[in-house]
Every structure is written in structure tokens, then in C-alpha cells.
Amino acid sequence: MENFALVLVYLLIGALLQRVRSFPAETGLVLNQYVLYVALPALVLQKMPLLEFSSQLWIPAVLPWLLLAITAGVVLLAARLWHLDRPVTGALLVVLPLGNTSFLGYPMVEAFYGDAGLPFAIIYDQAGSFLALVTYAAILAARFSPAAEPRTGGLQILRRILLFPAFLAMLLGLALKGVSYPPFMQLLLDSLASTLVPVVMIAVGFQLRLKLDIGQTAPMVMALGFKLLLMPALALGLLWLVQPQPLLIEPLLTQVVVMQAAMPPMITAGALAIGAALAPRFVAALVGLGLLGSFVTLPLWYWLLGGIA
């Protein structure tokens, strides 16, 4: 619960800074740019060389991508039914499929299920959420950004992706897989990566507004309900559908994977969307309210999943 408390404190600091006149209105945008160009690449370089795949852990590696595909389809359907504008649609496509499976996911899984649950949580995050962030989310942010021309060609989008700092860091991290960084380099990466969550959450708090723009209430309710309640229910259904027998033998995998699917919207995905000017107020509210809502939904899912053991 300490990580929850830290996130709330960072969020509160950002909200309080709104009232300090010496902080310009662009403060939130500047902080997000720091995250995108410094802290996020450092985090990528820190984690990618440690990425390990195992044939025994294919389920938590594959399931996040199945949920991503389903979520993207639901967002596109909702955008058509509610006539959502392009920035909100892009924001939902970037943020909604990705959960906060690292900063909140690791400590919450450890708190609920102990060290035995961490391998499943790490694979879900590294092979699922993290890779989706630097590939899928980067593509959608580039495609839906207001800075992009409506008829931007595939080569132009590809160029933006290839020049995205986190994507370059991912390629470098994969190339260095198995290589130990020099002590000073490791210290530098650790220190820069550790600034990501505080800076992002202060930026989110600085831009957090409870008052949404006209027409954004319905998509906000839909997004939070889907992410915190329906997505973990979908994960549970897919697990039983795809691989029922092993899950009956090892219920811990089911519990951890569903809990990861129940995590609130990813902070870094929110920073990516805000940095791309995709409905910044809406995204800040989605991330902030999602964190608050998860105080209720995560313990609820833990209680419900207890019946599986």
C-alpha cells in the first residue's frame, strides 16, 4: 500500500502546484517531455537487457496482447456509437489497453500473493504491457497526434516511431541483452528511471481537472468501468477458455494475471498521450481517477480471486 500512498502524494503535489503562480501553465507539458526524452528511455535501457522468455510463462506474455486487441475494438466501436472526437479516440486507444503493471503491479502482486507470484507479474509486464507501450502505443500516439496530418503516410509514421526515444532505447537494450552495464552507467540509469513515476504523477496532478470537457463524461465512465472491472473479467474468461487444465493445477498464475489486468491505466501511457496532445485534460483525469478507483477495485478482485485457490 505504500506505493499507492506515494502515487497519491505525487498526484496531490501536482494538484497543489496548480495554485502556485510561479509555475506556468505549460509546466505539465514540460514535465511530460522530460519523461518521454529522459526518464522513459532510461527505464527502457534499465529493463530490456533483463527481459527473459520462458515456454512455461507464455500465458502471461500472450494474454495482454489479446486484451489489447479486444480493448482497441471496443474503443473503436464506442467512438463510432458516441461520435467521439479524434483526440479522445486516440487517447483511449493509447491509454485504455495498458495497465500500471510495473510500479503498482509488482508491489501489489507481492503484497497479495508473495514472491511466488512475481515471475508471472514480471512476464505480463515486460512481454506485454511494456512492449505494447513502446510499439503499439507509440504507433497510435503518432497516428492520432494533432501534429500529424490527416493523410500522413506510413513512411512518415514509421519515421516518427523509429525516432521515438523509447523505441531507440528498446532496440539498444535488446542489442545489449546479456551485457552488464558498467557500475556508473547502471547507477545513472537507475537514478533517471526512478524519476519517472514522481515526475509523471506530478505532471498528471498539475493537469488534473475534475471538470471534463463537454461530451467526455460518458467515455470516462465507460473507460474506467472497462479498465477496472470488465478487462480483468475478460482476462479470467480467456484464461479458462484457452488453457483450462493447467490453470486448475496452478491457480496462482490465474490470480496474478487477472490482478495485473485489473491495474489502473498506465501512467507512462498517459504521459505518452498527453505529450502527443491527445485530450490532455481527459487523459489526466483518466489516469488520476483510475488510480483512485483502483483503491476499491483491486482489493475487490483479490477477494473474488480468492475463491480460485
C-alpha positions as CSV (number, residue, x, y, z in Angstrom):
1,M,0.0,0.0,0.0
2,E,3.0,2.3,0.4
3,N,3.2,2.6,-3.4
4,F,-0.4,3.6,-3.6
5,A,0.3,6.3,-0.9
6,L,3.3,7.6,-2.8
7,V,1.4,7.9,-6.1
8,L,-1.4,9.8,-4.3
9,V,1.2,12.1,-2.6
10,Y,2.8,12.9,-6.0
11,L,-0.7,13.5,-7.5
12,L,-1.6,15.8,-4.7
13,I,1.7,17.7,-5.1
14,G,0.9,18.3,-8.7
15,A,-2.6,19.4,-7.9
16,L,-1.3,21.9,-5.3
17,L,1.2,23.3,-7.7
18,Q,-1.7,24.5,-9.9
19,R,-2.3,27.2,-7.3
20,V,1.3,28.4,-7.3
21,R,1.5,31.3,-9.7
22,S,5.2,30.9,-10.3
23,F,4.5,27.6,-12.2
24,P,3.5,28.4,-15.8
25,A,0.6,26.7,-17.4
26,E,2.9,24.7,-19.6
27,T,4.6,23.0,-16.6
28,G,2.7,19.8,-17.1
29,L,3.7,19.6,-20.7
30,V,7.4,20.3,-19.9
31,L,7.5,17.6,-17.3
32,N,5.9,15.1,-19.7
33,Q,8.6,15.9,-22.3
34,Y,11.3,15.2,-19.7
35,V,9.7,11.8,-19.1
36,L,9.4,11.0,-22.8
37,Y,13.0,12.0,-23.7
38,V,14.9,11.2,-20.5
39,A,13.2,9.1,-17.8
40,L,11.3,6.7,-20.1
41,P,14.4,5.8,-22.3
42,A,16.4,5.3,-19.1
43,L,13.7,2.9,-17.8
44,V,13.7,1.0,-21.2
45,L,17.5,0.6,-21.1
46,Q,17.3,-0.5,-17.5
47,K,14.8,-3.3,-18.1
48,M,15.2,-4.5,-21.7
49,P,18.5,-6.4,-21.2
50,L,16.8,-8.3,-18.3
51,L,13.8,-9.5,-20.4
52,E,13.6,-13.3,-20.3
53,F,11.1,-15.5,-22.1
54,S,10.1,-18.9,-20.9
55,S,7.9,-21.6,-22.6
56,Q,6.3,-22.1,-19.2
57,L,5.3,-18.5,-19.0
58,W,3.7,-18.0,-22.4
59,I,0.3,-17.3,-21.0
60,P,1.1,-14.0,-19.1
61,A,3.1,-13.0,-22.2
62,V,0.3,-13.5,-24.7
63,L,-2.8,-12.5,-22.7
64,P,-2.0,-8.8,-22.5
65,W,-1.9,-8.7,-26.4
66,L,-5.3,-10.4,-26.6
67,L,-6.8,-8.0,-24.2
68,L,-5.2,-5.1,-26.1
69,A,-6.9,-6.3,-29.3
70,I,-10.3,-6.6,-27.6
71,T,-9.9,-3.2,-25.9
72,A,-9.0,-1.5,-29.2
73,G,-12.0,-3.0,-30.8
74,V,-14.3,-1.8,-28.0
75,V,-12.8,1.7,-28.2
76,L,-13.4,2.0,-31.9
77,L,-17.0,0.8,-31.5
78,A,-17.6,3.2,-28.7
79,A,-16.1,6.0,-30.8
80,R,-18.5,5.3,-33.6
81,L,-21.5,5.0,-31.3
82,W,-20.8,8.1,-29.3
83,H,-19.2,10.1,-32.1
84,L,-16.1,10.7,-30.1
85,D,-13.7,13.3,-31.5
86,R,-10.3,12.2,-32.8
87,P,-8.1,13.2,-29.8
88,V,-10.3,11.4,-27.3
89,T,-10.5,8.3,-29.5
90,G,-6.7,8.4,-29.8
91,A,-6.2,8.9,-26.1
92,L,-8.4,5.9,-25.3
93,L,-6.6,3.7,-27.8
94,V,-3.3,4.6,-26.3
95,V,-4.1,4.6,-22.6
96,L,-7.0,2.2,-22.0
97,P,-5.4,-1.1,-23.1
98,L,-2.3,-0.6,-20.9
99,G,-2.3,-1.1,-17.1
100,N,0.1,0.2,-14.5
101,T,1.6,-3.3,-14.2
102,S,5.1,-2.3,-13.1
103,F,5.1,0.4,-10.4
104,L,1.8,-0.7,-8.9
105,G,1.6,-4.2,-10.3
106,Y,4.8,-5.6,-8.8
107,P,4.3,-4.4,-5.2
108,M,0.6,-5.2,-5.2
109,V,1.2,-8.8,-6.5
110,E,4.0,-9.3,-3.9
111,A,1.7,-7.9,-1.2
112,F,-1.3,-10.1,-2.2
113,Y,0.5,-13.3,-3.3
114,G,4.1,-13.1,-2.1
115,D,7.3,-13.7,-4.0
116,A,5.9,-16.7,-5.8
117,G,3.6,-14.6,-7.9
118,L,6.3,-12.1,-9.1
119,P,7.6,-14.2,-12.1
120,F,4.1,-14.2,-13.6
121,A,3.7,-10.4,-12.9
122,I,7.1,-9.6,-14.5
123,I,6.4,-11.6,-17.7
124,Y,3.0,-9.9,-18.0
125,D,4.6,-6.5,-17.6
126,Q,7.7,-6.9,-19.7
127,A,6.5,-9.1,-22.6
128,G,3.0,-7.5,-22.6
129,S,2.5,-4.0,-21.2
130,F,6.0,-2.7,-21.6
131,L,6.5,-3.9,-25.2
132,A,3.0,-2.7,-26.1
133,L,3.9,0.7,-24.8
134,V,7.0,1.2,-27.0
135,T,5.4,-0.3,-30.1
136,Y,1.6,-0.2,-30.2
137,A,1.2,2.9,-28.1
138,A,3.9,4.8,-29.9
139,I,2.3,4.0,-33.3
140,L,-1.2,5.1,-32.2
141,A,0.2,8.3,-30.5
142,A,2.0,9.2,-33.7
143,R,-1.0,8.4,-35.8
144,F,-3.6,10.3,-33.8
145,S,-1.5,13.3,-32.7
146,P,-3.0,16.6,-33.9
147,A,0.5,17.5,-35.1
148,A,0.2,14.7,-37.7
149,E,-1.5,15.5,-41.0
150,P,-4.7,13.5,-41.6
151,R,-3.2,11.9,-44.6
152,T,0.2,11.2,-43.1
153,G,1.7,8.3,-44.9
154,G,3.0,5.1,-43.5
155,L,6.6,6.1,-44.0
156,Q,6.2,9.3,-42.1
157,I,4.5,7.4,-39.2
158,L,7.3,4.8,-39.3
159,R,9.9,7.6,-39.2
160,R,8.3,9.0,-36.0
161,I,8.3,5.6,-34.4
162,L,11.9,4.8,-35.3
163,L,13.0,8.2,-33.9
164,F,10.9,7.9,-30.7
165,P,13.5,7.9,-27.9
166,A,11.9,4.9,-26.1
167,F,11.8,2.8,-29.3
168,L,15.5,3.6,-29.9
169,A,16.3,2.7,-26.3
170,M,14.4,-0.6,-26.8
171,L,16.4,-1.6,-29.8
172,L,19.7,-0.7,-28.0
173,G,18.5,-2.6,-24.9
174,L,17.8,-5.7,-26.9
175,A,21.2,-5.4,-28.6
176,L,22.8,-5.3,-25.2
177,K,20.8,-8.2,-23.8
178,G,23.0,-10.3,-21.5
179,V,25.6,-7.5,-21.2
180,S,26.2,-6.0,-17.8
181,Y,26.3,-2.2,-17.7
182,P,29.4,-0.6,-16.1
183,P,28.6,0.4,-12.4
184,F,28.3,4.1,-13.1
185,M,26.1,3.5,-16.2
186,Q,23.8,1.3,-14.1
187,L,23.7,3.9,-11.4
188,L,22.8,6.6,-13.9
189,L,20.0,4.6,-15.5
190,D,18.6,3.6,-12.1
191,S,18.6,7.2,-10.8
192,L,17.0,8.6,-14.0
193,A,14.4,5.7,-14.3
194,S,13.4,6.3,-10.6
195,T,12.3,9.8,-11.5
196,L,9.7,8.6,-14.0
197,V,6.7,7.9,-11.7
198,P,7.2,11.0,-9.4
199,V,7.6,13.4,-12.4
200,V,4.7,11.8,-14.4
201,M,2.3,11.8,-11.5
202,I,3.2,15.4,-10.5
203,A,2.6,16.3,-14.2
204,V,-0.7,14.5,-14.1
205,G,-1.7,16.2,-10.9
206,F,-0.8,19.6,-12.3
207,Q,-3.1,18.9,-15.3
208,L,-5.8,17.1,-13.4
209,R,-9.2,18.7,-13.7
210,L,-12.4,17.1,-12.3
211,K,-14.4,19.1,-14.8
212,L,-14.3,17.4,-18.1
213,D,-15.0,18.9,-21.5
214,I,-18.5,18.6,-22.9
215,G,-19.2,15.1,-24.1
216,Q,-16.4,13.4,-22.2
217,T,-18.3,12.2,-19.2
218,A,-19.7,9.1,-20.9
219,P,-16.4,8.0,-22.4
220,M,-14.8,8.5,-19.0
221,V,-17.3,6.3,-17.2
222,M,-17.0,3.7,-19.9
223,A,-13.2,3.7,-19.9
224,L,-12.9,3.4,-16.1
225,G,-15.6,0.7,-15.9
226,F,-14.0,-1.3,-18.7
227,K,-10.4,-1.0,-17.4
228,L,-11.0,-1.7,-13.7
229,L,-13.9,-4.2,-13.9
230,L,-14.5,-5.7,-17.4
231,M,-10.9,-6.1,-18.5
232,P,-9.9,-8.4,-15.6
233,A,-13.2,-10.3,-16.1
234,L,-12.2,-10.8,-19.8
235,A,-8.8,-12.0,-18.7
236,L,-10.3,-14.6,-16.4
237,G,-12.6,-15.8,-19.2
238,L,-9.8,-16.0,-21.7
239,L,-7.6,-18.0,-19.3
240,W,-10.3,-20.5,-18.7
241,L,-11.1,-20.7,-22.4
242,V,-7.6,-21.0,-23.7
243,Q,-5.8,-23.2,-21.1
244,P,-8.2,-24.6,-18.5
245,Q,-6.4,-27.7,-17.2
246,P,-3.0,-26.2,-16.3
247,L,-4.8,-23.3,-14.6
248,L,-6.7,-25.7,-12.4
249,I,-3.4,-27.2,-11.3
250,E,-1.7,-23.8,-10.8
251,P,-4.3,-21.2,-9.7
252,L,-1.6,-18.7,-8.7
253,L,-1.0,-17.9,-12.4
254,T,-4.7,-17.1,-12.9
255,Q,-4.8,-14.9,-9.8
256,V,-1.7,-12.9,-10.7
257,V,-2.5,-12.4,-14.4
258,V,-6.1,-11.3,-13.6
259,M,-4.8,-8.9,-11.0
260,Q,-2.3,-7.4,-13.5
261,A,-5.2,-7.0,-16.0
262,A,-7.1,-5.1,-13.2
263,M,-4.4,-2.5,-12.7
264,P,-5.5,1.1,-13.4
265,P,-4.4,2.9,-16.6
266,M,-0.6,3.1,-17.1
267,I,1.0,6.3,-16.0
268,T,3.6,6.3,-18.8
269,A,1.0,5.6,-21.5
270,G,-0.9,8.7,-20.1
271,A,2.3,10.7,-20.4
272,L,2.7,9.5,-24.0
273,A,-0.8,10.5,-24.9
274,I,-0.5,13.9,-23.2
275,G,2.8,14.5,-24.9
276,A,1.1,13.8,-28.2
277,A,-1.6,16.4,-27.3
278,L,-4.3,13.7,-27.2
279,A,-7.0,15.3,-25.0
280,P,-4.6,16.1,-22.1
281,R,-7.3,17.0,-19.6
282,F,-9.3,13.8,-20.4
283,V,-6.1,11.7,-20.1
284,A,-5.0,13.3,-16.8
285,A,-8.5,12.6,-15.3
286,L,-8.5,9.1,-16.6
287,V,-5.1,8.2,-15.1
288,G,-5.9,10.1,-11.8
289,L,-9.4,8.8,-11.3
290,G,-8.3,5.3,-12.3
291,L,-5.7,5.3,-9.6
292,L,-8.3,6.4,-7.0
293,G,-10.8,3.9,-8.2
294,S,-8.3,1.1,-8.0
295,F,-8.2,1.5,-4.2
296,V,-11.6,-0.1,-4.3
297,T,-11.4,-2.5,-7.3
298,L,-8.0,-4.2,-6.6
299,P,-9.0,-5.4,-3.1
300,L,-12.3,-6.5,-4.6
301,W,-10.6,-8.6,-7.3
302,Y,-8.3,-10.0,-4.7
303,W,-11.3,-11.1,-2.7
304,L,-13.1,-12.6,-5.7
305,L,-10.0,-14.4,-6.9
306,G,-9.5,-16.0,-3.5
307,G,-12.2,-18.5,-4.5
308,I,-10.0,-19.9,-7.2
309,A,-7.3,-21.1,-4.9
